[in-house]
Amino acid sequence: MNQEHADNVRLLEDLLELADPLGVEVRRQAMGGEGGGLAILRGRRVLFIDTDARIEQQLEKSADGLSRLAGEMETIYVKPAIRDLLGLEE
């Protein structure tokens, strides 16, 4: 595993730490490499992580989905690297 890959794995895990306080269930499943993202299922927020996708794609889709909930992050501590990833202001 190269350093960039390891950094992206850690960044994804840090990003996913926001899911629980935002009321988002995280599901990791094989989706062919092109799936993933935030969805509403039976009234519940679910963030799908496509385990067939490269880590960069998983990170991008997850950040894209969670960034839609930026207005709900005001009372949650968000690490600086994740703030940058989500495009949040300090």
N, C-alpha and C positions, 0 to 999 in steps of 0.2 A: 504494500500500500504506500503510495507516494504521499508527500507532505500535503499537497493541495487536496487530495482525496480525503486524507485524515482531517484536515481543517474543515472541509465541507460536511463531513459526517458529524463533527462536533457542533458546527453551526446549525445543522438540521436538528440535532438533539436539543440544543439551546432554544431554537425556535419552537419546537414542539412542547417545551415546558409551558408555553403560554396557553396551550389548548385547554387544559383543565380549568384554570381560573376564568377562561372565557366561555366555559360550558360547551366545549367542543370535544367530541369523542374522536380519537385517532384510530383508524383502521389501516393496517398494512396488509396489502394483498396484491397478488399478481394480476396485472391489468393489461398486459401486452406491451408495456413500455411507453404508451402514449396517454395513459389515464392519470387519474389523481386530481385532487383539488377539493374545495369545500362544497358541500351539498347539504340540503335540508331533507332529511328522511323522517317521515312520520312526525314532523314537528321538532326534530332534534338535529342539531348541527353535527355533521360528520366530516372530518378531513380524511380523505383517502390518500394513502401513500402507495404509489405503484411500485412494487418491489422489483418489477421487470425493468424499470427505468434506471438510467444512470443517476448517480447521487446528485449531480448538478440539476437534472430535471426534477428530481424529487424536491430539492431545495427550492427551486424556482416556483413550482406549482404550489408548494406549501406556503411560501412567503406570499404569493399572489392571493391565495385563499384567505390567509389570516390577515392580510393588509386590509381586507374589506371590513374588518372588525376594529380598525384603528381607533375609532371613537370610543370604544369600550376599554381601551388600554390605559386610560388616564390614571387610574388608581392602582395599576399593576406595575411592579418594577420590571423594566425591559432593559436587558443588557445593551450597552452602547453598540456593539456589532450588530445586534438584531434590530435596534432602532434604525441604523443605517440601511440594513437590508430591506426593511419595511418602508423606508422613506419617511420615518416619523421625525418630527421636530423635537428638539431637547426641551 
